[in-house]
Amino acid sequence: MDANELIERVRRIEIKTRGLSSNIFAGQYHSAFKGRGMAFSEVREYQYGDDVRDIDWNVTARMSKPYVKVFEEEREMTVMLLVDVSSSLDFGTVNQLKKDMETEIAATLAFSAIQNNDKIGVIFFSDQIEKFIPPKKGKKHILYIIRELLDFRPKSNRTDIKMAIEYLTNVLKKRCTAFLLSDFIDKNDFTSALTIANRKHDVVAIQVYDRRISDLPDVGLMKVRDAETGHEQYVDSSSKAVRRAHHDWWVERQERMNVSFTKSRVDSVSIRTDEDYVKALLTLFAKRN
């Protein structure tokens, strides 16, 4: 992608996703993702029913009557995007590649974050940490992230979600909200790592997938290639048994994935590339309120 084409794509993504985050997600994002705690605001006189643990004993001693501390929610958050850049995302049969939808969702979340005055950072991962962009504020930072989302070229083709989650746990010392964006095509179990990460942070999983991975089309003999391993083989898609076996495989792996999310208490949503991701995200936000 040359520089002019990249600039034009960044501009289109910015216009679309900034509009979505301004007009649609503003209130929902704000209420769905809480601040990291409560900050001291002021003191006032003790009232019947106040928690005695909130009494400010220094002020109470000076004023000769009980005063309590008043707290308010800290709204500013750190938001991290964990973006799967493995080769399996370079696939799409309907409207767009999985990677393209992943990029739009990530950009929309990024604009929603800065409108909420949050810091935003990114971890690009395959089966290794490809790039870490530390969290910052501001439009310039967001546009840099979008450029990277559009033009990033990973060193590895494969996926290791467990490794990426462990990296998040180790590198982010303060609590953050982390959006894990992937197709979740990974043979390794990441439940334990996800459980540990979600105790420290607020982790949300967003799966992007193509309908052809769940249901094979009936088009006869077809050559399929594993984007991550390079393995190729022929599949007879005209066979009902083959199509049924493939569908059963998909259902079983989705069930395993959802069990992992349930065990680790991670909120999640699955979005197909020919579906409206706006509606799916709004449903996810509503579920958290």
Buried (B, 14 or more C-beta within 10 A) or exposed (E): EEEEEBEEBBEEBBEBBBEBBEEBBBEBBBEBBBBBEEEEEEBEEBEEEBEEEEBBEEBBEEEEEBBBBBEEEEBEBBBBBBBBBBBBBEBBEEEBBBBBBBBBBBBBBBBBBBBBEBBBBBBBBBBBBBBBBEBBBEEEBBBBBBBBBBEBEBEBBBBBBBBBBBBBBEEBEEBBBBBBBBBBBBEEEBBBBBBBBBEBBBBBBBBBBBBBBBEBEEEEEEEEEEBBEEEEEEBEBBBEEBBEEBEEEBEEBBEEBBEBBEEBEBBBBBBBBEBEBBEBBBEBBEEEE
